[in-house]
Amino acid sequence: MPSPGPRSRPAFEPGPDRTRTIVRTVGEVLITLGMVVLLFVVYEVYITDLLSAGKQREATAQLDDRWHDEPAAGPERTDHFEGLGEGDGFAKMYIPAFGADFEFTIVEGTTAASLEVGPGHYPDTAYPGQPGNFSVAGHRVGKGAPFNDINLIQSCDAIVVETQYSWFTYRMVPLAEEKAGWAETKGKDPRCEGVGPLGGPYAELVGQEIVLPTNGGVIAPVPHQPGVTASSGEMASLMTLTTCHPRFSDKERLIVHAVLTEQLHKDPAKPDERPAALRETG
């Protein structure tokens, strides 16, 4: 019996389903990219918060030690800010409307390293209580996010700054839509004394605004008018907060402007004395 010959192969052998393979590969790549993005968000929002919290605690402890250890000043008990280095803590800030636990040490400088510690003071702007514009930057997302909610500050809300020898209470000035009829409306609130629309070179100043990152005029002594110098009788003591806007973006800057309404000198005989504004908790 003759042996069977080799079997003939079919004219066509179907190969792997290329479309299915491509779809599966693309899906796996997208899942991997999604995990990478998720891990990055977790790192930026949560891990950097933990790292910055540790740096903020260290800066606060160092500032407390320095305030405690430095020799007592003369009878005038005046703060001096000369010789501050990048990242050095020199003051504390409180926003009572955000709760009694909102407290951050302000450091000198606005480099990336300084802002990882906490709110940073713009060099060449005024210091607490001084005429001019005490300007402070802070992160809105991650790295402690001290300015995450500053869009919620309302006109007349207090921003309290503590230095070694004084407490300074700044209050946010009226929003643009509040300026008309201020005296007959919110201006009647006792907290708003000294806050109402400022005149003279500050006539256009508003409590909050959104600007481009290139608009450095917001931290000028007279905001938006860097070439203007107010006379000694007109010069206000302002505080300006800046942060990124919107959240998770740096396309714009959210700006908050406040004016100094009260200074309380620390009395060594009354170490527990605090400004009344600290009790205005939300």
PyMOL commands that set and color helices and strands:
alter all, ss='L'
color gray80, all
select helices_A, chain A and resi 18-69+96-98+112-115+150-152+176-178+182-184+186-188+190-192+200-202+216-219+276-279
alter helices_A, ss='H'
color red, helices_A
select strands_A, chain A and resi 89-94+103-108+120-121+132-137+158-162+166-172+208-211+237-245+252-265
alter strands_A, ss='S'
color yellow, strands_A
deselect
rebuild
show_as cartoon
